[in-house]
């Protein structure tokens, strides 16, 4: 879904549900935007809607590229051309206005497209970025003597001659090992590819985005890291210690804990049909992670299987990262801060407990969260009275 930019005068269907499904009711979305403190991240609901449309395109691009990589599949249909009332999966909104990704659609909606493929999206700046560049060719002409060029953040980085003829099929045109930029802070880089014909005409172009992270210094922070709020963790908090608790399938949370832990397999939380949007607060520690309000394939290896639910809207200042579904329903937390006893607690549902040794995003985020909870910037309003 990519939510529409709303006019001042709301359409007549705004107060209607589809098949009595409450999650399809748009009415009240601007109040929910304010109640759940999204105005601390987005300037307005309409700005949030544009980020939602960016997320829609990212999903659509991924789906089409994966379909085109399956050479046995010879066609597909996008549902739908325009939004229909409450259902926001159109290429245009219901007033036939272009969505924010309109100008980029031709990259992936064409008989001939380039498909850059990577096995992962996060790299240390000492790693090579392995990219397989495929060409899905359903145009009428047999192509030959092509040139592939690639650009990193707008600067040309290299080229490769494709001398063989390409008829109607899927072909691997180049395997690229790209040296990672030597960054000093986490950075998303865009690698754009352009396939050029013998007459210097553009045949196809496309891009892929990956994150590059500087090596981090292993610290021994004065915090307790666990995956259970057991007696030992509670004693640490009572003594004024700081605790980071990863929520996973083995987590233990006391019965009197003020919030609930919910599986993403529950109805609607799985993002099936009425999809979800994943967001981060526009502050530290995420500013230092190179993130821009919404999160995407950089969390590929640590996608949360659980969420923190039943958080009162007045406590949402303490939700540092979270999600909502459809028209800003089921507002939930991925990372929540709170005071507990004389200490501070960070609950983290990213699947990092077993992955932070192997994934640069997980390792860097744990490093930043450790710095954050020990700093004066971490000032939770939510309290858990032990």
Secondary structure by P-SEA (a helix, b strand, c coil): cccccccccccccccccccccccccccaaaaaaaaaccccccccaaaaaaaaaaaaaaaaaaaaaaaaaccccccccccccccccccccccccccccccccccccccccccbbbbbbbccccccccbbbbbbbbbbccccccccbbbbbbbccccccccccccccccccccccccccccccccccbbbbbbbbbbbccccccccccbbbbbbbcccccccccccccccccaaaaaaaaabbbbbbbbcccccccccccbbbbbccccccccccbbbbbbbccccccccccccccccccccccccccccccccccccccccccccccccccccccbbbbbcccbbbbbbcccccccccccaaaaaaaaaaaaaaacccccccccccc
